[in-house]
Every structure is written in structure tokens, then in C-alpha cells.
Amino acid sequence: MLAALDDFGIRIWCGNTGRELAFLPDSPDSPRWVVRIAFAPDSPRLASVSHDGTIRLWDCSAGPVC
């Protein structure tokens, strides 16, 4: 499960246990509210869109949490 909250980032939880697995912060230099998030159906990538239209792609294959 994932969510964009009011802390300028994305949080990922385990759907079975409810335990938080990761926090993906937006840029600390210029924080933006994330308004849309989606997993790619065929890869370990995540896309996010911020309120100013910034699109970010996240590669979750580097870590054990995604």
C-alpha cells in the first residue's frame, strides 16, 4: 500500500502487516506536495506527480522494501 501525505513524500506500507516499509522524500531543497502516485504494472518502478506538475520516477529495485 502507498500514500502521498502532507509531509512532502510517499510512504509505503506492507499490505499484510500494516508496517511502514519506506518513506520516499521529495527534494529537501524544494519540497512539493505529491498529488498522484502509481506503481508500474510490469516493473519495480513508481511514478509520482507533484502539485506543480513535476514528475518523478522512483526505482524500487535497489532496496528491499519495494
TORPA-4810 file (N, C-alpha, C, O; in nm, 3 decimals):
<nodes>
NODE_1_0.086_-0.115_0.000_0.000_0.000_0.000_0.091_0.123_0.000_0.197_0.122_0.064_M
NODE_2_0.051_0.227_-0.071_0.129_0.350_-0.070_0.037_0.470_-0.061_-0.080_0.465_-0.098_L
NODE_3_0.094_0.580_-0.011_0.015_0.702_0.006_0.106_0.823_-0.001_0.223_0.819_0.039_A
NODE_4_0.051_0.931_-0.053_0.117_1.061_-0.051_0.049_1.142_0.057_-0.071_1.169_0.049_A
NODE_5_0.124_1.182_0.158_0.068_1.254_0.271_0.117_1.398_0.272_0.183_1.441_0.177_L
NODE_6_0.086_1.472_0.376_0.122_1.614_0.379_0.265_1.639_0.426_0.298_1.750_0.467_D
NODE_7_0.351_1.536_0.421_0.490_1.553_0.462_0.587_1.555_0.343_0.705_1.525_0.357_D
NODE_8_0.535_1.591_0.226_0.615_1.608_0.104_0.688_1.481_0.063_0.805_1.486_0.026_F
NODE_9_0.621_1.370_0.069_0.683_1.245_0.027_0.581_1.135_0.009_0.461_1.158_0.013_G
NODE_10_0.632_1.016_-0.012_0.549_0.898_-0.035_0.584_0.795_0.073_0.702_0.771_0.101_I
NODE_11_0.484_0.737_0.133_0.505_0.631_0.232_0.453_0.499_0.175_0.349_0.494_0.109_R
NODE_12_0.529_0.393_0.202_0.493_0.259_0.154_0.477_0.168_0.275_0.564_0.164_0.362_I
NODE_13_0.365_0.097_0.280_0.337_0.003_0.389_0.319_-0.137_0.333_0.283_-0.156_0.217_W
NODE_14_0.344_-0.236_0.418_0.315_-0.375_0.385_0.163_-0.394_0.395_0.103_-0.361_0.497_C
NODE_15_0.104_-0.445_0.291_-0.041_-0.466_0.290_-0.087_-0.573_0.387_-0.202_-0.570_0.431_G
NODE_16_0.000_-0.668_0.421_-0.037_-0.777_0.511_-0.026_-0.739_0.658_-0.112_-0.774_0.739_N
NODE_17_0.080_-0.667_0.694_0.105_-0.637_0.835_0.071_-0.493_0.874_0.052_-0.464_0.992_T
NODE_18_0.064_-0.403_0.777_0.042_-0.262_0.806_0.167_-0.189_0.850_0.161_-0.070_0.883_G
NODE_19_0.281_-0.258_0.851_0.408_-0.198_0.892_0.460_-0.105_0.782_0.458_-0.140_0.664_R
NODE_20_0.508_0.012_0.822_0.565_0.104_0.724_0.699_0.049_0.677_0.784_0.012_0.758_E
NODE_21_0.716_0.044_0.544_0.838_-0.011_0.486_0.935_0.096_0.440_1.057_0.077_0.446_L
NODE_22_0.882_0.209_0.393_0.971_0.311_0.338_0.904_0.447_0.335_0.781_0.458_0.329_A
NODE_23_0.988_0.548_0.339_0.945_0.686_0.315_1.034_0.740_0.204_1.156_0.742_0.218_F
NODE_24_0.973_0.783_0.095_1.046_0.840_-0.018_1.023_0.991_-0.016_0.918_1.038_-0.058_L
NODE_25_1.120_1.067_0.033_1.101_1.212_0.044_1.116_1.282_-0.089_1.193_1.241_-0.175_P
NODE_26_1.041_1.388_-0.106_1.062_1.473_-0.222_1.189_1.552_-0.197_1.250_1.537_-0.091_D
NODE_27_1.230_1.633_-0.289_1.354_1.709_-0.278_1.353_1.798_-0.154_1.261_1.878_-0.137_S
NODE_28_1.454_1.786_-0.066_1.458_1.872_0.052_1.485_2.018_0.017_1.452_2.108_0.095_P
NODE_29_1.544_2.043_-0.099_1.572_2.180_-0.140_1.447_2.254_-0.185_1.436_2.375_-0.167_D
NODE_30_1.354_2.181_-0.242_1.231_2.242_-0.292_1.116_2.144_-0.275_1.072_2.085_-0.374_S
NODE_31_1.066_2.124_-0.152_0.962_2.023_-0.130_0.832_2.057_-0.202_0.790_2.173_-0.209_P
NODE_32_0.770_1.953_-0.255_0.643_1.968_-0.327_0.544_1.863_-0.277_0.582_1.751_-0.243_R
NODE_33_0.419_1.900_-0.272_0.314_1.804_-0.235_0.294_1.707_-0.349_0.276_1.747_-0.464_W
NODE_34_0.297_1.579_-0.316_0.271_1.474_-0.415_0.120_1.458_-0.425_0.051_1.439_-0.324_V
NODE_35_0.068_1.465_-0.548_-0.077_1.457_-0.567_-0.121_1.329_-0.639_-0.239_1.295_-0.634_V
NODE_36_-0.029_1.259_-0.705_-0.062_1.134_-0.773_0.057_1.040_-0.760_0.172_1.082_-0.770_R
NODE_37_0.028_0.911_-0.739_0.131_0.809_-0.735_0.079_0.682_-0.799_-0.041_0.653_-0.793_I
NODE_38_0.170_0.605_-0.862_0.129_0.479_-0.925_0.250_0.389_-0.941_0.359_0.435_-0.973_A
NODE_39_0.228_0.258_-0.919_0.330_0.159_-0.949_0.318_0.121_-1.096_0.208_0.115_-1.150_F
NODE_40_0.431_0.094_-1.161_0.429_0.039_-1.295_0.388_-0.108_-1.283_0.440_-0.178_-1.196_A
NODE_41_0.297_-0.157_-1.367_0.248_-0.293_-1.351_0.351_-0.401_-1.384_0.337_-0.515_-1.339_P
NODE_42_0.454_-0.367_-1.461_0.548_-0.468_-1.507_0.693_-0.442_-1.463_0.786_-0.500_-1.520_D
NODE_43_0.712_-0.357_-1.365_0.848_-0.328_-1.319_0.844_-0.276_-1.176_0.736_-0.245_-1.124_S
NODE_44_0.960_-0.266_-1.110_0.963_-0.216_-0.972_0.971_-0.064_-0.966_1.033_-0.009_-0.875_P
NODE_45_0.910_0.003_-1.061_0.916_0.149_-1.064_0.786_0.211_-1.013_0.678_0.153_-1.021_R
NODE_46_0.803_0.330_-0.959_0.693_0.408_-0.905_0.702_0.546_-0.969_0.811_0.601_-0.984_L
NODE_47_0.588_0.601_-1.006_0.583_0.737_-1.061_0.503_0.826_-0.967_0.403_0.784_-0.909_A
NODE_48_0.550_0.950_-0.953_0.476_1.046_-0.870_0.466_1.178_-0.944_0.555_1.215_-1.022_S
NODE_49_0.357_1.249_-0.919_0.335_1.381_-0.975_0.308_1.477_-0.860_0.225_1.450_-0.773_V
NODE_50_0.380_1.589_-0.860_0.364_1.689_-0.755_0.267_1.798_-0.798_0.232_1.807_-0.916_S
NODE_51_0.224_1.879_-0.703_0.124_1.983_-0.730_0.169_2.083_-0.835_0.086_2.147_-0.900_H
NODE_52_0.300_2.098_-0.854_0.349_2.192_-0.955_0.372_2.127_-1.091_0.423_2.191_-1.183_D
NODE_53_0.333_1.999_-1.105_0.347_1.929_-1.232_0.475_1.850_-1.247_0.496_1.786_-1.349_G
NODE_54_0.562_1.853_-1.146_0.686_1.778_-1.151_0.657_1.629_-1.147_0.581_1.582_-1.063_T
NODE_55_0.717_1.555_-1.240_0.703_1.410_-1.245_0.834_1.348_-1.200_0.941_1.386_-1.247_I
NODE_56_0.825_1.252_-1.108_0.945_1.182_-1.062_0.924_1.032_-1.080_0.815_0.980_-1.055_R
NODE_57_1.029_0.964_-1.124_1.029_0.819_-1.135_1.122_0.764_-1.029_1.235_0.810_-1.013_L
NODE_58_1.073_0.664_-0.956_1.149_0.603_-0.847_1.179_0.459_-0.886_1.089_0.389_-0.932_W
NODE_59_1.302_0.415_-0.867_1.340_0.276_-0.893_1.347_0.203_-0.760_1.440_0.223_-0.682_D
NODE_60_1.251_0.119_-0.734_1.244_0.048_-0.607_1.324_-0.082_-0.607_1.330_-0.150_-0.504_C
NODE_61_1.384_-0.118_-0.719_1.461_-0.243_-0.725_1.590_-0.236_-0.645_1.648_-0.339_-0.612_S
NODE_62_1.637_-0.116_-0.614_1.764_-0.101_-0.542_1.749_-0.135_-0.393_1.849_-0.166_-0.327_A
NODE_63_1.627_-0.130_-0.342_1.607_-0.155_-0.199_1.522_-0.277_-0.176_1.452_-0.323_-0.266_G
NODE_64_1.526_-0.329_-0.056_1.449_-0.449_-0.024_1.302_-0.423_0.007_1.227_-0.518_0.027_P
NODE_65_1.260_-0.298_0.012_1.126_-0.269_0.060_1.020_-0.264_-0.049_0.901_-0.266_-0.018_V
NODE_66_1.058_-0.257_-0.173_0.958_-0.242_-0.280_0.943_-0.369_-0.359_0.863_-0.374_-0.452_C
</nodes>
